[in-house]
Amino acid sequence: MTYDELLMQYENLNIKEVDLSEIDPEEEFSGLYADGNIFIRHNIPTLTEKACTLAEEVGHHYTTSGNILDQTRTSNRKQERKARAWAYEKMIPLTALLEAYWAGVRNRFELAEFLDVTEQFLQEALDYFKQKYGLFYSIDNYLICFDPLSIYEDRKGVV
Protein backbone atom coordinates (compact mmCIF):
# COMPACT_ATOMS: atom_id res chain seq x y z
CA MET A 1 0.00 0.00 0.00
CA THR A 2 1.48 3.33 -1.03
CA TYR A 3 1.79 6.45 1.10
CA ASP A 4 -0.95 8.19 -0.88
CA GLU A 5 -3.26 5.17 -0.54
CA LEU A 6 -2.73 5.17 3.22
CA LEU A 7 -3.43 8.91 3.36
CA MET A 8 -6.68 8.41 1.47
CA GLN A 9 -7.74 5.38 3.51
CA TYR A 10 -7.12 7.19 6.78
CA GLU A 11 -8.17 10.69 5.74
CA ASN A 12 -10.44 10.75 8.80
CA LEU A 13 -7.33 10.83 11.01
CA ASN A 14 -5.41 14.03 11.63
CA ILE A 15 -2.19 13.31 9.69
CA LYS A 16 0.40 16.05 9.24
CA GLU A 17 3.91 16.22 7.83
CA VAL A 18 6.04 18.33 10.15
CA ASP A 19 9.58 19.01 11.35
CA LEU A 20 9.89 16.56 14.25
CA SER A 21 13.42 17.65 15.22
CA GLU A 22 11.87 20.19 17.61
CA ILE A 23 10.52 17.41 19.83
CA ASP A 24 13.88 15.90 20.71
CA PRO A 25 16.95 17.15 18.81
CA GLU A 26 18.93 14.17 20.15
CA GLU A 27 16.65 11.62 18.51
CA GLU A 28 15.18 12.02 15.08
CA PHE A 29 11.71 10.52 15.03
CA SER A 30 10.25 9.40 11.71
CA GLY A 31 6.76 9.59 13.08
CA LEU A 32 4.83 10.27 16.23
CA TYR A 33 1.31 9.66 17.45
CA ALA A 34 -0.01 11.97 20.17
CA ASP A 35 -3.48 12.90 21.32
CA GLY A 36 -5.23 11.67 18.19
CA ASN A 37 -2.71 13.32 15.86
CA ILE A 38 -0.25 11.58 13.57
CA PHE A 39 2.91 13.47 12.74
CA ILE A 40 5.21 12.29 9.95
CA ARG A 41 8.69 13.77 9.59
CA HIS A 42 8.46 15.99 6.52
CA ASN A 43 11.92 15.19 5.16
CA ILE A 44 11.79 11.39 5.04
CA PRO A 45 13.62 10.75 1.75
CA THR A 46 11.23 8.33 0.02
CA LEU A 47 7.49 7.79 -0.15
CA THR A 48 8.12 4.12 0.61
CA GLU A 49 9.76 5.02 3.94
CA LYS A 50 6.94 7.47 4.63
CA ALA A 51 4.37 4.73 4.00
CA CYS A 52 6.04 2.36 6.46
CA THR A 53 6.22 5.13 9.06
CA LEU A 54 2.62 6.16 8.51
CA ALA A 55 1.41 2.57 8.81
CA GLU A 56 3.12 2.24 12.19
CA GLU A 57 1.70 5.53 13.44
CA VAL A 58 -1.80 4.52 12.34
CA GLY A 59 -1.12 1.31 14.24
CA HIS A 60 -0.44 3.42 17.34
CA HIS A 61 -3.80 5.14 16.81
CA TYR A 62 -5.58 1.78 16.92
CA THR A 63 -3.47 -0.14 19.46
CA THR A 64 -1.73 2.10 22.00
CA SER A 65 -2.57 4.63 24.66
CA GLY A 66 -0.64 7.15 26.70
CA ASN A 67 2.93 8.31 26.33
CA ILE A 68 5.09 5.33 25.39
CA LEU A 69 8.25 7.21 24.39
CA ASP A 70 10.19 5.73 27.33
CA GLN A 71 11.12 2.37 25.80
CA THR A 72 12.92 1.24 28.95
CA ARG A 73 9.48 0.36 30.36
CA THR A 74 8.21 -3.11 29.45
CA SER A 75 4.60 -1.96 29.05
CA ASN A 76 5.69 0.71 26.55
CA ARG A 77 7.76 -1.78 24.54
CA LYS A 78 4.73 -4.09 24.38
CA GLN A 79 2.58 -1.27 23.05
CA GLU A 80 5.25 -0.38 20.50
CA ARG A 81 5.30 -4.02 19.39
CA LYS A 82 1.51 -4.01 18.95
CA ALA A 83 1.63 -0.92 16.75
CA ARG A 84 4.39 -2.41 14.60
CA ALA A 85 2.52 -5.71 14.31
CA TRP A 86 -0.53 -3.77 13.13
CA ALA A 87 1.63 -2.06 10.49
CA TYR A 88 3.18 -5.35 9.32
CA GLU A 89 -0.25 -6.93 8.90
CA LYS A 90 -1.54 -3.83 7.09
CA MET A 91 1.36 -3.40 4.70
CA ILE A 92 2.19 -7.07 4.10
CA PRO A 93 -0.85 -9.30 4.35
CA LEU A 94 0.17 -12.91 3.78
CA THR A 95 -1.93 -13.02 0.61
CA ALA A 96 0.36 -10.30 -0.80
CA LEU A 97 3.28 -12.74 -0.52
CA LEU A 98 1.31 -15.12 -2.74
CA GLU A 99 0.52 -12.32 -5.19
CA ALA A 100 4.24 -11.53 -5.39
CA TYR A 101 4.99 -15.22 -6.01
CA TRP A 102 2.41 -15.35 -8.83
CA ALA A 103 3.89 -12.15 -10.31
CA GLY A 104 7.30 -13.79 -10.55
CA VAL A 105 9.02 -11.93 -7.72
CA ARG A 106 12.08 -13.97 -6.79
CA ASN A 107 14.21 -12.03 -4.29
CA ARG A 108 13.85 -9.74 -1.28
CA PHE A 109 14.69 -6.55 -3.16
CA GLU A 110 11.98 -7.29 -5.74
CA LEU A 111 9.56 -8.27 -2.99
CA ALA A 112 10.10 -5.05 -1.05
CA GLU A 113 9.61 -3.08 -4.26
CA PHE A 114 6.48 -5.10 -5.18
CA LEU A 115 4.97 -4.50 -1.72
CA ASP A 116 6.13 -0.85 -1.63
CA VAL A 117 7.94 -1.28 1.69
CA THR A 118 11.55 -0.85 2.69
CA GLU A 119 13.77 -3.92 2.85
CA GLN A 120 14.21 -3.34 6.59
CA PHE A 121 10.44 -3.18 7.13
CA LEU A 122 10.05 -6.36 5.06
CA GLN A 123 12.63 -8.21 7.18
CA GLU A 124 11.05 -7.04 10.42
CA ALA A 125 7.64 -8.17 9.15
CA LEU A 126 8.97 -11.60 8.16
CA ASP A 127 10.57 -11.94 11.61
CA TYR A 128 7.22 -11.00 13.17
CA PHE A 129 5.31 -13.53 11.05
CA LYS A 130 7.83 -16.23 11.92
CA GLN A 131 7.40 -15.46 15.60
CA LYS A 132 3.61 -15.40 15.27
CA TYR A 133 3.07 -18.48 13.06
CA GLY A 134 6.28 -20.44 13.34
CA LEU A 135 8.52 -21.30 10.41
CA PHE A 136 5.62 -22.13 8.04
CA TYR A 137 2.15 -20.84 7.28
CA SER A 138 -0.30 -22.68 5.05
CA ILE A 139 -2.79 -20.74 2.94
CA ASP A 140 -4.97 -22.28 0.26
CA ASN A 141 -2.70 -24.70 -1.64
CA TYR A 142 0.50 -22.90 -0.68
CA LEU A 143 3.02 -23.15 2.10
CA ILE A 144 4.89 -19.98 3.02
CA CYS A 145 8.26 -20.55 4.64
CA PHE A 146 9.48 -17.45 6.48
CA ASP A 147 13.12 -18.47 6.85
CA PRO A 148 14.47 -18.71 4.26
CA LEU A 149 11.61 -16.93 2.57
CA SER A 150 10.06 -19.24 0.00
CA ILE A 151 6.67 -20.40 -1.20
CA TYR A 152 5.80 -23.95 -2.06
CA GLU A 153 2.81 -24.86 -4.16
CA ASP A 154 0.85 -27.99 -3.31
CA ARG A 155 0.30 -29.62 -6.72
CA LYS A 156 -0.80 -33.04 -5.50
CA GLY A 157 -2.92 -32.16 -2.50
CA VAL A 158 -0.03 -32.60 -0.05
CA VAL A 159 2.50 -29.89 0.71
Buried (B, 14 or more C-beta within 10 A) or exposed (E): BEBEEBBEEBEEBEBEBBEBBEBEEEEEBBBBBEEEBBBBBEEBEEEBBBBBBBBBBBBBBEBBEEEBBEEEEEEBEEBBEBBBBBBBBBBBEEEBBBEBBEEEBEEBEEBBBBBBBBEEBBBBBBEBBBEEEEEBBEEEEBBBEBEEBEBBEEEEEEE
